[in-house]
Amino acid sequence: MSTEQLEPERAESAALDAYSQVVTTVAARVLPSVAALAVRSPRGAGAGSAVTFTDDGFLLTSAHVVEGAGGGVATFGDGAEARFDVVGADPLSDLAVLRVRATAAPPAELGDADPLRIGQLVVAVGNPLGLAGSVTAGVVSGLGRSLPARDGRVVRLIEDVIQTDAALNPGNSGGALADSAGRVVGINTAVAGYGLGLAVPINSTTRQIIGDLVSNGRVRRAWLGVAGVPVPLPPAVAERTGQQRGLRVVEVVPDSPAGIAGIYLGDVIISAGGRQVANGQSLQRLMLGPAIGTRLPMTLLRRSAFVDVIAVPTELAR
C-alpha cells in the first residue's frame, strides 16, 4: 500500500482515537456523579437517573421520574445506596431536586447549553433499562425544539430543548447530557423516537428554577394573560430594533395584567423588560418568580407606531 493510500487511514484512525479519548474522559468525570433511582408511587414502581450537583447531597432529575413519590432509593456508581427525599418538583420544566443525607458522590459541574451548536459532540450518562452507569455518545442534532409539559390544567412549552442522537432508553430520564469538557448541559427527559432523544437545557432560566426548588421546594411563576404567535417584523422596524421577529397578540384575558396595561389584539410585542421578544418562549422566560408584582416595561408595535406600556404580572394560580 502506497504512502498516499495510508494517509487517509491514519487520519481516520487519529480522529477515532481523539473521539474515544473525549468520550472516555467525559465518562470518567461524570459517571461517579450519576445515580440510579428506584421510585415507588401510587402509580407503581419506577426507575430513572439523577445527577449529583452539590457537595451536600442535592441531586437533579426529571420531574416525571418522581411524579407522585416523596422519596426512594438512589444507587451510586460505587455501589453505595442511600434513601432520597423529593425536595421539590416542577412539572412545567420537567425538573426535580432530590436530597440524600449521606453520599460520597462528587458533584458534577453544571454548564451552559446556550452556546451549543448543531453537530457538537455530547455524551449521555444514565441507567437505561436498569443497566447502571451506561454511556452513549452522539451529536446535537437539533436546537430550539419545544416539549409540551402539563401541570394539572396548565400546559407550557419547555423551551430550547436539546435534541440529540445519543441513544436514550427508559431509565435515562433524569441522567446527564454532558459536553466534551464533562460539563452537564442538559437533563435527559424523553425519548422522542427511534434514534432521537431530548434533554432539558441547563441555562440561566433553568438555574433559577433549580435554585427555587432547592430554596422553596416549588417554582413561583408570573402570569401576564396574553397569548401570541411569532411574526416577521417590517423591514424598517427590523432595521431599527435589530430583530427579525416579534410576537403578535392573538388573545388577551379580560382584566389580566396585559389587559390592564393596555395591550390589545393585533399588537406586536417587540420587547419586555428590556429583552427582545421573538416568540412565546422568550416571553415565558421572563415569567418566573422575580417578575411577580414588579413593573415590566413593554414595547409594542401598533399600526406601525411604537407604543410603550407597563404591565405588572401576577402570580400564576396552581
ROKOL-563619 format. One record per residue (C-alpha): residue in three letters; z, y, x. Coordinates in steps of 0.001 Angstrom, whole numbers, padded with zeros to 6 digits, always signed. Example, Ala and Ser with C-alpha at 12.3 -4.5 7.8 and 13.67 -1.06 7.14 Angstrom:
! ROKOL-563619
ala+007800-004500+012300 ser+007140-001060+013670 
//
This chain:
! ROKOL-563619
met+000000+000000+000000 ser-001003+003399+001374 thr+001352+006302+002006 glu-000331+008194-000851 gln+000471+005346-003253 leu+004098+005143-002081 glu+004877+008822-002625 pro+004897+008723-006471 glu+007107+005635-006428 arg+009535+007299-004032 ala+009635+010424-006196 glu+010263+008341-009312 ser+012996+006380-007554 ala+014658+009597-006387 ala+014536+011049-009897 leu+016100+007899-011365 asp+018799+007931-008703 ala+019592+011569-009487 tyr+019684+010822-013235 ser+022012+007852-012699 gln+024242+009917-010456 val+024645+012594-013123 val+025426+010090-015880 thr+027928+008103-013826 thr+029661+011278-012651 val+029962+012601-016212 ala+031209+009230-017445 ala+033894+009081-014760 arg+035032+012583-015659 val+035037+012324-019462 leu+035896+008690-020243 pro+039631+008982-019397 ser+039934+011815-021945 val+038365+009919-024854 ala+040451+007731-027166 ala+039524+005138-029778 leu+041099+005831-033166 ala+042314+003318-035730 val+042907+005044-039048 arg+044245+003805-042380 ser+043991+005921-045504 pro+043798+005337-049276 arg+040077+004739-048703 gly+040877+001813-046401 ala+040759+001205-042659 gly+038502+003271-040450 ala+037683+003916-036820 gly+036381+006708-034675 ser+036851+008552-031434 ala+038771+011608-030250 val+038800+013847-027187 thr+041978+014985-025435 phe+041654+018715-024757 thr+045168+019903-023760 asp+047879+018735-021390 asp+050389+018392-024228 gly+048604+015771-026290 phe+046229+017596-028635 leu+043046+015705-029479 leu+039859+016829-031182 thr+037925+014631-033594 ser+035730+014760-036689 ala+037439+015675-039959 his+035688+012856-041821 val+037188+010293-039408 val+040750+011129-040523 glu+039992+012160-044115 gly+042933+011246-046354 ala+045058+009991-043442 gly+048205+011510-041998 gly+048020+009597-038727 gly+047018+006434-036965 val+046812+004835-033528 ala+044912+006155-030510 thr+043951+003791-027684 phe+043032+005353-024354 gly+040785+004147-021574 asp+043690+002750-019542 gly+044750+000566-022489 ala+047703+002739-023473 glu+048324+003112-027200 ala+050061+005968-028978 arg+050554+006954-032579 phe+048978+010244-033569 asp+049625+012738-036342 val+046922+014805-038011 val+047815+018421-037223 gly+045037+019850-039353 ala+041524+019158-040566 asp+038691+021440-041618 pro+036044+019570-043627 leu+033756+022622-043684 ser+033274+022395-039910 asp+033941+018627-039735 leu+036598+019210-037077 ala+040194+017976-036960 val+043046+018296-034485 leu+045432+015412-033790 arg+048524+015160-031602 val+050095+012289-029726 arg+053594+012676-028361 ala+053063+010829-025114 thr+049838+010402-023174 ala+048769+010394-019581 ala+045165+011102-020531 pro+043722+014111-018692 pro+042303+016880-020870 ala+038546+017243-020979 glu+037069+020652-020246 leu+035628+022311-023337 gly+032319+024001-022543 asp+029935+026238-024458 ala+026997+024901-026460 asp+025267+028264-026875 pro+023332+028075-023555 leu+021998+024567-024294 arg+018225+024143-024190 ile+015929+021550-025738 gly+015278+018812-023194 gln+018608+019279-021437 leu+020456+016120-020395 val+023553+015260-022425 val+025931+012292-022342 ala+027695+010864-025404 val+031067+009204-024851 gly+032880+007331-027593 asn+033692+003988-029149 pro+030678+002846-031183 leu+031013-000314-033243 gly+034511-000852-031838 leu+033253-001020-028251 ala+035739+001129-026343 gly+034582+003511-023668 ser+030834+003399-024271 val+028472+005883-022657 thr+024922+006744-023694 ala+022646+009418-022300 gly+019706+011338-023638 val+018455+014853-024117 val+019000+017672-026563 ser+016132+017068-028966 gly+016827+019904-031385 leu+018953+023022-031768 gly+019799+025259-034698 arg+019984+022339-037123 ser+022249+022674-040174 leu+024523+019966-041540 pro+025880+020246-045120 ala+029660+019823-045348 arg+031753+019725-048509 asp+035404+020518-049166 gly+036067+019916-052848 arg+033649+022160-054730 val+032877+024309-051690 val+029708+023428-049783 arg+028928+025042-046440 leu+026375+024510-043722 ile+027733+023681-040284 glu+025556+025975-038204 asp+023712+025401-034950 val+024318+021641-034966 ile+023080+019892-031817 gln+020511+017132-032298 thr+020311+014527-029554 asp+018506+011277-028912 ala+021529+009832-027090 ala+022318+006665-029048 leu+025127+007172-031582 asn+026582+004500-033852 pro+029525+004217-036272 gly+032686+004799-034258 asn+031059+007505-032126 ser+032142+010185-034601 gly+034777+012383-033009 gly+033673+011488-029493 ala+032424+013827-026802 leu+028952+015137-026173 ala+029025+016394-022595 asp+026623+018361-020443 ser+025597+017381-016926 ala+028705+019076-015486 gly+031016+016952-017649 arg+031964+019801-019991 val+032343+018866-023657 val+029741+020917-025539 gly+029899+019071-028856 ile+031833+016642-031026 asn+029637+013832-032304 thr+029700+013945-036063 ala+026969+011884-037692 val+024049+009570-037201 ala+021022+011379-038609 gly+018629+008476-038462 tyr+017089+005994-036078 gly+017167+007478-032614 leu+018891+010696-033716 gly+022459+011932-033564 leu+024192+015168-034438 ala+027126+016962-032876 val+029182+019972-033933 pro+028838+022533-031130 ile+031714+023900-029097 asn+031266+027669-029106 ser+033210+030827-029881 thr+033245+030079-033621 thr+034482+026507-033348 arg+037011+027513-030678 gln+038518+029878-033224 ile+038585+027084-035812 ile+040275+024753-033312 gly+042828+027446-032489 asp+043608+027937-036186 leu+044076+024200-036667 val+046441+023983-033685 ser+048463+027022-034779 asn+048415+026774-038569 gly+047125+023323-039474 arg+044329+024872-041545 val+041496+027361-041371 arg+041541+030515-043444 arg+038099+031742-044469 ala+036909+035047-045798 trp+034720+035460-048889 leu+032081+038120-049436 gly+030465+036891-052650 val+026842+037204-051609 ala+024013+034726-051067 gly+020704+035351-049368 val+017559+033971-047791 pro+016084+034868-044385 val+013043+037158-044496 pro+010883+038766-041803 leu+011532+042464-041269 pro+008725+045047-041463 pro+007258+045750-038001 ala+008689+049294-037840 val+012165+048044-038766 ala+011922+045132-036326 glu+010978+047516-033521 arg+013814+049910-034353 thr+016511+047237-034713 gly+015317+044776-032101 gln+015456+041848-034528 gln+012743+039999-036385 arg+014562+038746-039497 gly+017187+039856-041970 leu+018963+038301-044957 arg+017586+039228-048381 val+020295+039238-051058 val+019452+036895-053939 glu+022887+036703-055549 val+025909+038995-055786 val+029002+037650-057553 pro+030308+040222-060063 asp+033483+042018-058886 ser+033194+040328-055485 pro+033763+042228-052228 ala+029981+042519-051874 gly+029611+043868-055414 ile+032450+046358-054981 ala+030905+047535-051690 gly+027634+048367-053450 ile+025393+045558-052251 tyr+022558+044885-054710 leu+019979+042192-055379 gly+016970+042731-053150 asp+018885+044453-050367 val+018196+043055-046907 ile+021307+042711-044745 ile+020452+043831-041226 ser+023860+043717-039568 ala+027537+043141-040333 gly+030470+044035-038141 gly+028051+045337-035533 arg+026282+041977-035244 gln+022745+041143-036266 val+022364+039090-039442 ala+019215+036983-039323 asn+020276+034195-041697 gly+023158+032944-043825 gln+024752+031164-040894 ser+025080+034346-038844 leu+026916+035953-041777 gln+029129+032886-042297 arg+030071+033036-038636 leu+031912+036286-039378 met+033764+034868-042364 leu+036835+033450-040618 gly+040500+034412-040893 pro+040468+037735-038997 ala+037878+039139-041454 ile+040194+038742-044465 gly+041285+042139-045766 thr+039587+044099-042980 arg+036793+046658-043260 leu+033400+045118-042491 pro+030679+047727-041857 met+027271+046505-043026 thr+023794+047965-042639 leu+021246+047198-045353 leu+017563+047852-045840 arg+016963+049137-049373 arg+013480+050286-050451 ser+012502+050910-046821 ala+015622+053037-046175 phe+018725+052124-044197 val+021982+052100-046161 asp+025475+051698-044702 val+028296+050168-046785 ile+031821+048936-046116 ala+032914+045576-047539 val+036443+044154-047468 pro+036254+040344-047602 thr+038996+038468-049432 glu+040389+035022-048728 leu+038317+032098-049946 ala+040329+030156-052514 arg+040821+026487-051768 
//
